[in-house]
Amino acid sequence: MSASRSIQWPIAACSVAILFAGCATSAIEGQWADASFSDRSLLKSRVLVSCRAPDVSLAKICEDNLASGLRDAGVVVLRTPEPIEAAGGVPAVLSAAKAFSADTAVMSTVSISANNPYGTSSAWGYPGGLYGGLGMGRGVAMGGGMGFTLGGVHAATAFSSATSVVEVASGQDLWSVRVPPPASDDAAIQVARLSGASIDAMRRAGLIGPVAINPK
């Protein structure tokens, strides 16, 4: 087994991949990388992007923003027509990635935060486990208490995310980052900012190049 390292550092994230929120200010709670992945780049990979979230619309927002940020960096991004069902867990994502001939999967889990400034304390997870992610790994139990809507309506729910880079052939976790709830009570804005912060963390970690700014 290869050696690994654990890093804790705050980042102010501002990604042009964010469709709803403009400049994000989400701090990174923690980042981990396998030592064998230190000299690799996603720019050399075909990457399947997949998100899990309490609502399919939030999952699509997550996928749209991750895919946009990766494409802007020059990554070959692959998508399934709809977000992959949570019940399938990580194996379902890896199966889809193999079907698309992807080398790498970028998997993100959007969860209701246990530390919720908007008043909801229930945790939310996936049967069979979550994508690897600091403090949000496999085996988190299902919970209730979701109360949010989209389209600019304020939410009583705070979301955090855990995003992982996984090698498809081996199923090995290569890199992961956790992002705490951003400063917004709008569900769509929160998820967009979480995705943007994850893209910025990838860029700062050297996994992708600087995000290109679209003049349009």
N, C-alpha and C positions, 0 to 999 in steps of 0.2 A: 504493500500500500504506500502510495506517495505521501510525502510530508505535506502538511497544510499550515496555513497561517490565519490568524484572526486579527482583524483591524477594527477599531472603533474611531470614527471621526465624523464631525459635522460638516455638512456641505450646504451652501445656499444654492438651490437649483433654479436655473432659468433656461428652459429648453423651448426652442421654436416649434417643437413637435406638439406642444400643448395647444389643442384646438379651442378650448373653452375658457382658459384661465389666464392667458398671457404669461407673465413671469411668475414662476412658482418660488416659494421660499421654504419648501419642506426640507428639514434637516435629515441627514442619513443617520439612522440609529446604529447600524452596524453593517460591516462588509466582511465577507469571507472569500478566500480564493484558494484553490488547490495549487500547490507550488508548481505542478507540472503544466499549469495553464498560464504561467506568468509571461511566457514569450509568444503566446498565440494571439490571433486577432480574428474577430468575427467577420472582418472584411474578406477573409479567405474562405468563408463558409456559405453554404445555402442554409438559411435559418428559418425554421418554422416558429411563428409567434402564436402563443396560446394563452388566454386569460381565463381565470375562474372568478366569479363574483356572485353575490347574493341575487343578482338580477341579470338577465341576459343583456339588457341594454347597457348596464354598467360593464359587463364583460366585453361588449363590442367597443365601448368608449376606450377601455383599457387597450384592447388589441389595436384599434385604429391609431392611438397615440404612440404605442410602442413601434408599430410597423412604420409609421411616418418618420419617427426619429431615426430608426435604423436605416430606412431607405435614404434619408437625407445624408447619412454618413457614408452611403455607398454600399450597404449590405444588400445581398440578394435575399429578399423577404418572401416567405411562403405563408399562405393563409388557408384555413379550412373555410368552407362557405358559411358555417355557423360555429360559434364557440363549442368546444368539445364538452360533452356531458360530464359533470363533476363526478358522477358515480363510477366512471371508468378510471379515475385516478391518473397517476403518472403513466402507467402502462398504455392507456388509451392515447395519450399525447405522443408517446414514443412510437406507437404503432402508426399513427397518422404521419408522423415525421418520416418514418421509413417509407411509407406509401408515396410521399412527395419527394423521395430521394434527398431529404435534408441531412446535412452533416451535424447540425446543432439545433437544439430547441431552446428558445427563450420562453420560460414559463413564469407567469405572474399570477399570484393569488391576492385578490382584494378581499379583506375580511373586516367585519365590524370590530373596532378596536375595543379591547378590554378596558383601556383607559380612555373613556369617552367624554369629552367636554360638552357634548350635546345632549346628555341625559340618558343614553341607552347603555346598559352595562353588559348585555349578553354577548358572548363570543359566537362566532360562526365559523364552521369548518366544513370539510368534505368527508363523506364516508370513505374509508380506505386511506385517508391521509391527504395532506396538502403537498404542494411542491416544496422542496427543501427551501428553508428560509430561516433566518436567525430568529428564534423564539416562536416561529410559526411553522414548525416542521411537521412531519408525518404524524398522524395520530391525534390531532386536535378534534375535540368532540363537537357535535352539532349543538346549536343553541337556537333560541328564539328571540323575539322582541324586535324584529326589524320594522322600522317605520320611516320610510323615505320615499320621495317621489323625484322625478326628473323634470327637466324643462325650466330651470330657474326657480323652482319652489324650494324653500328652505327645508332641510332635513333634520330630523331629531337623532341622526346617527352619524358617528365619526368612523371613517374608514382608514385602515392602514394597509400596507402591501408588503409582500415578500416576493422577490423576483430572482429566478435562478437561471443560469446557463448550464445546459446539460448536453453532454456528448451523446448523440443518438445511438451509435453502434454499441457502446458499452453501457449506456444508462448512467454514466458517472457524473455526479455533480461537479462542476468546474469552478463556478463562481456564484455568489448570491449576495443580495443586499436587502435590507429591511428599511422601509420608509414609514415614519409615524404619521398620524393624521395631520394634514395641512390646515392652514388657517382659512377655512371656509365652512359654512354650514350648508352648502349646496352640493348634493351628491355627485352630479356630473363634473363640477369643478374639482372636487376632491380627487376623483379618480383620474382626471386628466393631469392634475398636478403630481399625483403619485407616479403615474407612468413617466411623466417628464423628468421627475427626480431620478427615477431608475435609469433612464437614458443618459442623463448627465453623469451618474455614477459610473456607468459603463465607459463613457468617454474619458472621464478622469482616471479610471483604472487602466486605460490603454487598450480596452477591448475594441473600440471603434475610434475613428478619427473625429475631428471637430465637426459639430453639426453645421451643415451648410444652411445659410439664411436665404430663403426664397424671397426675392424682391417683390413678388406679388402679395 
